[in-house]
Amino acid sequence: MMEHEKEAQIEGTLVITEKKCTSIEVFVGLLRQLVSSKDKLSQAKKTGAYQFTVKVRGDLMQCVQAPAVELKRITSIPHS
């Protein structure tokens, strides 16, 4: 996916959800930011999948390995 997105002429959206006890938080950002920072991410040996850690502060989610990758909270969905 990273290589395909790197060559694509269209802009993709990165969506990450965080499940909490009583809600699901939805964050969105530009996929291009993650793709351009892929050299800072670790890769799984067996699958080649990119892995990264995020931290949330208020309405902002940020990639720990590449702080330029930021996502904004767009909604919170209640659940039980």
Phi, psi and omega in degrees: 000319182299315181294319179297315181294325180298324182271344185290148179267352180260160182262125179264162179247133177264125179239127178231134176248150178234119180272124176248180183301318185238006181205164171242119181268134182246125180240143178227151177200184180274127178296329181304324179298318180291318181297318181288346179254012187299334179292342179270352183265152175275158182234135177293136183294316184285315187260338183080004181292141177280142182231143178206162180249144178239156172230146182243131174226110182064235181263014183242130173249135184228142176283125183296317183286335181220084186302342177290343178276106181235140177235146180252142177290128178253336179196164175230122183255117179292146174206164179237000000 
